Amino acid sequence: MFPLRDRNPSDSVPFVTVGIIVACTGGFLYERVLGPDLESFFATYALVPAQITYDLRHGALTWARPSPPSSRRCSCTGGGST
């Protein structure tokens, strides 16, 4: 059930909640506009938890520019070298 009203109304506007809703809606609409290029967008800009963990452990995390999707592979077994 969703509450329709409240006995203690708030006088403030939920700016953070509205901002999150706008950002998510904007991201969704941008994905819809990309069409067939969506897969390459995800391959370039998506955050893969295993890759982030690998980069953090080996000091290779850079925020300057995204690396090409096939340039580096993560050896998630823990036995790889840098």
N, C-alpha and C positions, 0 to 999 in steps of 0.2 A: 504494500500500500504506500502511496505517496501522500504526504501531508498537504492538505489544501490551504490550511491557515494555521496560525500560531497565536497563542494567548499572550506572548510577550514579543511584540513586533520589534524589529530592529530599525533604527533610524539611519543606518549606514548602508551604502551600496557595496555589494561584494565584488570589488574591482578585480581581485586575484582570480576568483572563480570565472568571472566574465572573460578575463584575459586568457585563461586556459581554454575555455570553450572556443573563443575566437581563434587562438593559435591552432587548436586541433582541427577546426573546420577549415581554416586556411590550408593546413597541410594536406587534408583530405582532398580538397578541391585542386590543389597543385598536382597531387598524384593522378587525379582524373584527367587533368589537362595533358600530362606527359604521354599518356596512351602507351604505344609500344616501346617508348624509351624508359619506361618505369623500371625495368629490370636492370638496365645499365646504371640508372640513378641509384638504385639500392646497392648495386655492386660497388659503386664508387663511394657513397656517403654513409652507408649503414654501419652501425657499430656492432661488431661481432664480439660477444663476451670473451670467447677463447682467445681471439687475437689481441684484445685489449689487455687481458691478463698476461699473455705472453710478452707483449711490448712493455708492460710495467715491470715484469720480472727481469727483463734483459736490457732495460734502459733505452729502448728504441722508440718510445712514444713521442711523436712530434705532432703538434697541432698546426704547423705552418701550412701544409697542403696534404690532401689525401693521397695515399699511395695507390698506384694502379692495382686493380683487384687480383691479378695473377702474379704480381712481382714478388710477393713474399708469402710463404705458406707457414703455418704454425704447426710445430710438432707438439701436439698436446699430450704426448706420452711422457714428457718430462725428461727424456734421455737425449734430446737434441743439443747441438752446440750452436753458438751464436755466429 
